[in-house]
Amino acid sequence: MNNIAEGWKSFHQAEKKQFYNFARRSCGEVRSMTYVLGDNATISKHDADSLREQAIHTGKLDSGLIRSVGS
């Protein structure tokens, strides 16, 4: 969320895109951690699956922000 906010306030397109990419990569890290948490029974499989789906959805939203900035 902070990376998106920081990118949003940037005046430079390349900098915006960079922060949006940081946010998208963070979603990937969260997805990865859901497997670790689920495999170690730290959280239930249902909760791990739910978190993973939310991370996937958020990553797609981040991808939309990146596309909106353009090349």
C-alpha distances in whole Angstrom, upper triangle without the diagonal:
4,5,5,6,9,10,11,13,15,18,19,18,18,16,13,14,14,10,10,12,10,7,10,12,10,10,14,14,13,16,18,18,18,22,22,22,24,27,27,27,24,23,25,25,24,21,20,21,19,16,17,17,14,12,15,14,10,11,14,12,10,14,15,13,14,18,17,17,20,22
4,5,5,6,9,10,11,13,16,17,17,17,14,12,14,13,9,10,12,10,8,12,13,11,13,16,15,15,18,20,19,21,24,24,24,26,29,29,29,26,26,28,28,27,24,23,24,22,19,20,21,17,15,18,17,14,14,17,15,12,16,17,14,15,19,18,18,21,22
4,5,5,6,8,10,11,14,15,14,14,11,9,10,9,5,6,9,7,6,9,11,9,11,14,14,15,17,19,19,21,24,24,24,27,29,29,30,27,27,29,29,28,25,24,24,23,20,20,20,17,15,17,17,13,13,15,13,10,13,15,12,12,16,16,15,18,19
4,5,5,6,9,10,13,14,13,13,11,8,9,10,6,6,9,8,6,9,12,11,12,15,16,16,18,20,21,22,25,26,26,28,30,31,31,29,28,29,29,28,25,24,24,22,19,19,19,16,15,16,15,11,12,13,11,8,11,12,9,10,14,13,12,16,18
4,5,5,6,9,12,14,14,15,12,9,12,12,9,9,12,11,10,13,15,14,15,18,19,19,21,23,23,24,28,28,28,30,33,33,33,31,29,31,31,30,27,26,27,25,22,22,22,19,18,19,18,14,15,17,14,12,15,15,12,13,16,15,14,18,20
4,5,5,7,10,11,12,13,9,8,11,10,7,9,12,11,10,14,15,14,16,19,19,20,22,24,24,26,29,29,29,32,34,34,35,32,31,33,33,33,30,28,29,27,24,24,25,22,20,21,20,17,17,19,16,13,16,16,13,14,17,16,14,17,19
4,5,5,9,9,9,9,7,4,7,7,5,6,9,10,9,12,14,14,16,18,19,20,22,24,25,26,29,30,30,32,34,35,36,33,32,34,34,33,30,29,29,27,24,24,24,21,19,20,19,16,15,17,14,11,13,14,10,10,13,12,10,14,15
4,6,8,10,10,12,9,6,9,11,8,9,12,13,12,14,17,17,18,20,22,22,24,26,27,28,31,32,32,33,36,37,37,35,33,35,35,33,31,30,30,28,25,25,24,21,20,21,19,16,16,17,14,12,14,13,10,11,14,12,10,14,16
4,7,9,10,12,10,8,12,12,10,12,15,15,14,17,19,19,21,23,24,24,27,29,29,30,33,34,34,36,39,39,40,37,36,38,38,36,33,33,33,31,28,28,28,25,23,24,23,19,20,21,18,15,18,17,13,14,17,15,13,16,18
4,6,7,9,7,6,10,10,9,11,14,14,15,17,19,19,21,23,24,25,27,29,30,31,34,35,35,37,39,40,41,38,37,39,39,38,35,34,34,32,29,29,29,26,24,25,24,21,20,21,18,16,17,17,13,13,16,14,11,15,16
4,7,9,8,8,11,12,12,14,16,17,18,20,22,23,24,26,27,28,30,32,33,35,37,38,38,40,43,43,44,42,41,43,42,41,38,37,37,35,33,32,32,29,27,28,27,23,23,23,21,18,19,18,15,15,16,14,11,14,15
4,6,5,6,9,10,11,13,14,16,17,19,20,22,23,25,26,28,29,31,32,34,36,37,38,40,42,43,44,41,41,42,42,41,38,37,37,35,32,32,31,29,27,27,26,23,22,22,20,17,18,18,14,13,15,13,10,12,12
4,5,5,6,9,10,11,12,14,15,16,18,20,21,23,25,26,27,29,31,32,34,35,36,38,40,41,42,40,39,41,40,39,37,35,34,33,30,29,29,27,25,24,24,21,19,19,18,15,15,14,11,10,11,10,6,8,8
4,5,5,6,9,10,10,12,14,15,16,19,20,21,23,25,26,27,29,31,32,33,35,37,38,39,41,39,38,40,39,38,36,34,34,33,30,29,29,27,24,24,24,21,19,19,18,15,15,15,12,10,12,12,8,9,8
4,5,5,6,9,10,11,13,14,15,17,19,20,21,23,25,26,27,29,31,32,33,35,37,38,39,37,36,38,37,37,34,33,33,31,28,28,28,26,23,23,23,20,18,19,18,14,15,16,13,11,14,13,10,12,12
4,5,5,6,9,10,11,12,14,16,17,19,20,21,23,25,26,28,30,31,32,34,36,37,38,35,35,36,35,35,32,30,30,29,26,25,25,23,21,21,20,17,16,16,15,11,12,13,9,8,11,10,7,10,11
4,6,5,6,9,10,10,12,14,15,17,18,20,21,23,25,26,28,29,30,32,34,35,36,34,33,35,34,33,31,29,29,28,25,24,24,22,19,19,18,16,14,14,13,10,10,11,8,6,9,9,6,8,9
4,5,5,6,9,10,11,12,15,15,17,19,20,21,23,25,27,27,29,31,32,33,35,33,32,34,33,33,30,28,28,28,25,23,24,22,19,19,19,17,14,16,15,11,12,14,11,9,12,13,10,12,11
4,5,5,6,9,10,11,13,15,15,17,19,20,21,23,25,26,27,29,31,32,33,31,30,32,31,31,28,26,27,25,22,22,22,20,17,18,18,14,13,15,14,10,12,13,10,9,13,13,11,14,14
4,5,5,6,9,10,11,13,14,15,17,19,20,22,24,25,26,27,29,31,32,30,29,30,29,29,26,24,24,23,20,19,19,17,14,15,15,11,10,11,10,6,8,9,7,6,10,10,9,12,13
4,5,5,6,8,10,11,12,14,15,17,19,20,22,23,24,26,28,29,30,29,28,30,28,28,26,24,23,23,20,18,19,17,14,14,15,12,10,11,11,7,8,11,9,7,11,12,11,13,13
4,6,5,6,9,10,11,12,14,15,17,19,21,21,22,25,26,27,28,26,26,28,27,27,25,22,23,22,19,18,19,17,14,15,16,13,11,13,13,9,11,14,12,11,14,16,14,16,16
4,5,5,6,9,10,11,13,14,15,17,19,20,21,23,25,26,27,25,24,26,25,24,22,20,20,19,16,15,16,14,11,12,13,9,8,11,10,7,9,12,10,10,14,15,14,17,18
4,5,5,7,9,10,11,13,15,16,18,19,20,22,23,25,26,24,23,25,23,23,21,19,18,18,15,13,14,12,9,9,10,8,5,8,9,6,7,10,10,9,12,14,14,16,17
4,5,5,6,9,10,11,13,15,16,17,19,20,22,23,25,23,23,24,23,23,21,18,19,19,15,14,15,14,10,11,13,11,8,11,12,9,10,14,13,12,15,17,17,18,18
4,5,5,6,9,10,11,13,15,15,16,18,20,21,22,20,20,22,21,21,19,16,17,17,13,12,14,13,9,11,13,10,9,12,13,10,12,15,15,14,17,19,19,21,21
4,5,5,6,9,10,11,13,15,15,17,19,20,21,19,18,20,19,18,16,14,14,14,10,9,10,9,5,7,9,7,6,9,10,9,11,14,14,14,17,18,19,21,22
4,5,5,6,9,10,11,13,14,16,17,19,20,19,18,20,18,19,17,14,14,14,12,9,11,11,7,8,11,10,8,11,13,11,12,15,16,15,18,20,21,22,22
4,5,5,6,9,10,11,12,14,16,17,18,17,17,19,18,19,16,13,14,15,12,10,13,13,9,11,14,12,11,14,16,14,15,19,19,18,21,23,23,24,25
4,5,5,6,9,10,10,12,14,15,16,14,14,16,15,16,13,10,12,12,8,7,10,10,7,9,12,11,10,14,15,14,16,19,19,19,22,24,24,26,27
4,5,5,7,9,10,11,13,15,16,15,14,15,13,14,12,9,9,10,8,5,8,9,6,7,11,11,10,13,15,14,15,18,19,19,22,24,25,26,27
4,5,6,7,9,10,11,13,15,14,14,15,14,15,14,10,11,13,11,8,12,13,10,11,14,14,13,16,18,17,18,21,22,21,24,26,27,28,28
4,5,5,6,8,10,11,12,11,11,13,13,14,12,9,11,13,10,9,13,13,11,13,16,15,15,18,20,19,20,23,24,24,26,28,29,30,31
4,5,5,6,8,10,10,10,9,10,9,11,9,5,7,9,7,6,10,11,9,11,14,14,15,17,19,19,20,23,24,24,27,29,30,31,32
4,5,5,6,8,10,10,10,11,9,11,11,7,9,11,10,8,12,14,12,13,17,17,17,19,22,21,22,25,26,26,28,31,32,32,33
4,5,5,6,8,8,10,11,11,14,12,9,12,14,12,11,15,16,15,16,19,19,19,22,24,23,25,28,28,28,31,33,33,34,35
4,6,5,6,5,6,8,9,11,9,7,10,12,10,11,14,15,14,16,19,19,19,22,24,24,25,28,29,29,31,33,34,36,36
4,5,5,6,6,6,5,9,8,6,8,11,10,10,14,15,15,16,19,20,20,23,24,25,26,29,30,30,32,34,35,37,38
4,5,8,9,9,8,12,12,9,11,14,14,13,16,18,18,19,22,23,22,25,27,27,28,31,32,32,34,36,37,38,39
4,5,8,9,10,13,13,11,14,16,15,15,19,20,19,21,24,24,24,27,29,29,30,33,34,34,36,38,39,40,41
4,5,6,8,11,10,9,12,15,14,15,18,19,19,21,24,24,25,27,29,29,31,33,34,35,37,39,40,41,42
4,7,9,12,10,9,13,14,13,15,18,18,18,20,23,23,24,26,28,28,30,32,33,33,36,37,38,40,41
4,7,8,6,6,10,11,10,12,15,15,16,18,20,20,22,24,25,26,28,30,31,32,34,36,37,39,40
4,5,5,6,9,10,11,12,14,15,17,18,20,21,22,24,26,27,29,31,32,33,35,36,38,39,41
4,5,5,6,8,10,10,12,14,15,16,18,20,21,23,24,25,27,29,30,31,33,35,36,38,39
4,5,5,6,9,10,11,12,14,15,17,18,20,21,23,24,26,27,29,30,32,33,35,37,38
4,5,5,6,8,10,11,12,14,15,16,18,20,21,22,24,26,27,28,30,32,33,35,37
4,5,5,6,9,10,11,12,14,15,16,18,20,21,22,25,26,27,29,30,32,33,35
4,6,5,6,9,10,10,12,14,15,17,19,20,21,23,25,26,27,29,31,32,34
4,5,5,6,9,10,11,12,14,16,17,18,20,21,23,24,26,27,29,31,33
4,5,5,6,9,10,10,12,14,15,16,18,20,21,22,24,26,27,29,31
4,5,5,6,9,10,10,12,14,15,16,19,20,21,23,24,26,27,29
4,5,5,6,9,10,11,13,14,15,17,19,20,21,23,25,26,28
4,5,5,6,8,10,11,12,14,15,17,18,20,21,23,25,27
4,5,5,6,9,10,10,12,14,15,16,18,20,21,23,25
4,5,5,6,9,10,10,13,14,15,17,19,20,21,23
4,5,5,6,9,10,11,13,14,15,17,19,21,23
4,5,5,6,9,10,11,12,14,15,17,19,21
4,5,5,6,9,10,10,12,14,16,17,19
4,5,5,6,9,10,11,12,15,16,18
4,5,5,6,9,10,11,13,15,17
4,5,5,6,9,10,11,13,15
4,5,5,6,9,10,11,13
4,5,5,6,9,10,13
4,5,5,7,9,12
4,5,5,7,9
4,5,5,8
4,5,9
4,7
4
